[in-house]
Amino acid sequence: MAAAFRKAAKSRQREHRERSQPGFRKHLGLLEKKKDYKLRADDYRKKQEYLRALRKKALEKNPDEFYYKMTRVKLQDGVHVIKETKEEVTPEQLKLMRTQDVKYIEMKRLAEAKKIERLKSELHLLDFQGKQQNKHVFFFDTKKEVEQFDIATHLRTAPELVDRVFNRPTIDTLQKEKVKGVNHQTRLKRIAKERQKQYDCLAQRIEREKKLFIVAQKIQTRKDLMDKTRKVKVRKETVNSPAIYKFESRRKR
């Protein structure tokens, strides 16, 4: 009963309103209350503490102190700018690593390797530019023989055929037997052009197989880094090779 009476008494009480800004101070905006002052004062005090801490840090700073971040950050017009790191992967490699899986890359690389082997077996690499040049050493007993040495006479072939690495018949063979195969000059040029085209295709496939192998290694390295085992980077990643890490040896149960 008493509680109901107190509620009824409160309902008849005068409504207390906050004081507003006087008319002659309307140009100053809303009248600041105590809660507004406390927020403003706390914000001011926090900023002053932050500035005081920065001044103290600047006074106590060691000029000879070194941070690893200094190696990749420079001061430019009073602003710290992070240096651009050297590109470790080409755009083509990055696109392949983001869109394809390592199994797909390995499958394409093996297909290229099979095509390379087939081309090598067909062409025999006789005139391939990337092939290591063979050496033919002749031995003599005296300096006079060295001075009088003639490679065409020694090999018993025509001087025009000395530079050939294949199909180099001797003079006796040329005199006894007839020329076999194609002997028309236009046809020979076309055959040589087709052979050179095949060699160019072989060189492109070898380069493509090499690039796919590098991409597969980089993808596999990124997968290995997901392991939580402690590791140390031994060598940085480059365009032509993946990064090398040394993992902590752990005994497996």
Solvent accessible surface area in square Angstrom, and as a share of the most:
residue,aa,sasa,rsa
1,M,208,0.93
2,A,64,0.49
3,A,52,0.40
4,A,61,0.47
5,F,137,0.57
6,R,144,0.53
7,K,148,0.63
8,A,43,0.33
9,A,35,0.27
10,K,136,0.58
11,S,91,0.59
12,R,179,0.65
13,Q,122,0.54
14,R,206,0.75
15,E,127,0.57
16,H,169,0.75
17,R,202,0.74
18,E,129,0.58
19,R,171,0.62
20,S,79,0.51
21,Q,16,0.07
22,P,31,0.20
23,G,59,0.56
24,F,161,0.67
25,R,95,0.35
26,K,130,0.55
27,H,150,0.67
28,L,98,0.49
29,G,39,0.37
30,L,176,0.87
31,L,42,0.21
32,E,82,0.37
33,K,55,0.23
34,K,158,0.67
35,K,137,0.58
36,D,57,0.30
37,Y,112,0.43
38,K,109,0.46
39,L,129,0.64
40,R,139,0.51
41,A,16,0.13
42,D,70,0.36
43,D,68,0.35
44,Y,139,0.53
45,R,135,0.49
46,K,143,0.61
47,K,119,0.51
48,Q,59,0.26
49,E,95,0.42
50,Y,141,0.54
51,L,76,0.38
52,R,127,0.46
53,A,59,0.46
54,L,82,0.41
55,R,142,0.52
56,K,122,0.52
57,K,146,0.62
58,A,72,0.56
59,L,154,0.76
60,E,123,0.55
61,K,130,0.55
62,N,76,0.39
63,P,123,0.78
64,D,126,0.65
65,E,74,0.33
66,F,119,0.50
67,Y,112,0.43
68,Y,175,0.67
69,K,112,0.48
70,M,89,0.40
71,T,88,0.51
72,R,120,0.44
73,V,25,0.14
74,K,95,0.40
75,L,118,0.59
76,Q,93,0.41
77,D,140,0.72
78,G,62,0.59
79,V,94,0.54
80,H,136,0.61
81,V,55,0.32
82,I,116,0.59
83,K,88,0.37
84,E,172,0.77
85,T,115,0.67
86,K,179,0.76
87,E,113,0.51
88,E,72,0.32
89,V,12,0.07
90,T,42,0.24
91,P,104,0.65
92,E,120,0.54
93,Q,13,0.06
94,L,55,0.27
95,K,145,0.61
96,L,53,0.26
97,M,26,0.11
98,R,185,0.67
99,T,89,0.52
100,Q,66,0.29
101,D,65,0.34
102,V,23,0.13
103,K,160,0.68
104,Y,87,0.33
105,I,1,0.00
106,E,59,0.26
107,M,111,0.50
108,K,85,0.36
109,R,39,0.14
110,L,89,0.44
111,A,43,0.33
112,E,18,0.08
113,A,30,0.23
114,K,146,0.62
115,K,72,0.30
116,I,12,0.06
117,E,108,0.49
118,R,138,0.50
119,L,23,0.11
120,K,67,0.28
121,S,73,0.47
122,E,98,0.44
123,L,16,0.08
124,H,126,0.56
125,L,37,0.18
126,L,73,0.36
127,D,60,0.31
128,F,29,0.12
129,Q,150,0.67
130,G,64,0.62
131,K,69,0.29
132,Q,159,0.71
133,Q,139,0.62
134,N,126,0.65
135,K,186,0.79
136,H,126,0.56
137,V,96,0.55
138,F,50,0.21
139,F,175,0.73
140,F,68,0.28
141,D,137,0.71
142,T,74,0.43
143,K,169,0.72
144,K,134,0.57
145,E,77,0.34
146,V,88,0.51
147,E,143,0.64
148,Q,127,0.56
149,F,71,0.29
150,D,73,0.38
151,I,69,0.35
152,A,11,0.08
153,T,99,0.58
154,H,93,0.41
155,L,38,0.19
156,R,160,0.58
157,T,4,0.02
158,A,20,0.15
159,P,99,0.63
160,E,143,0.64
161,L,27,0.14
162,V,27,0.15
163,D,137,0.71
164,R,101,0.37
165,V,96,0.55
166,F,71,0.30
167,N,104,0.53
168,R,93,0.34
169,P,37,0.23
170,T,43,0.25
171,I,75,0.38
172,D,77,0.40
173,T,55,0.32
174,L,79,0.39
175,Q,142,0.63
176,K,170,0.72
177,E,99,0.44
178,K,183,0.77
179,V,113,0.65
180,K,167,0.71
181,G,70,0.67
182,V,53,0.31
183,N,111,0.57
184,H,117,0.52
185,Q,116,0.52
186,T,83,0.48
187,R,112,0.41
188,L,76,0.38
189,K,132,0.56
190,R,120,0.44
191,I,64,0.33
192,A,45,0.35
193,K,155,0.66
194,E,96,0.43
195,R,78,0.29
196,Q,72,0.32
197,K,149,0.63
198,Q,77,0.34
199,Y,7,0.03
200,D,66,0.34
201,C,49,0.30
202,L,0,0.00
203,A,46,0.36
204,Q,109,0.49
205,R,53,0.19
206,I,60,0.30
207,E,86,0.38
208,R,104,0.38
209,E,35,0.16
210,K,111,0.47
211,K,109,0.46
212,L,20,0.10
213,F,90,0.37
214,I,11,0.05
215,V,1,0.01
216,A,6,0.05
217,Q,66,0.29
218,K,0,0.00
219,I,13,0.07
220,Q,80,0.35
221,T,24,0.14
222,R,102,0.37
223,K,85,0.36
224,D,62,0.32
225,L,57,0.28
226,M,155,0.69
227,D,79,0.41
228,K,195,0.83
229,T,14,0.08
230,R,182,0.67
231,K,66,0.28
232,V,104,0.60
233,K,104,0.44
234,V,96,0.55
235,R,129,0.47
236,K,143,0.61
237,E,19,0.08
238,T,66,0.38
239,V,55,0.31
240,N,109,0.56
241,S,26,0.17
242,P,19,0.12
243,A,12,0.10
244,I,73,0.37
245,Y,53,0.20
246,K,142,0.60
247,F,76,0.32
248,E,86,0.39
249,S,109,0.70
250,R,158,0.58
251,R,227,0.83
252,K,185,0.78
253,R,293,1.07
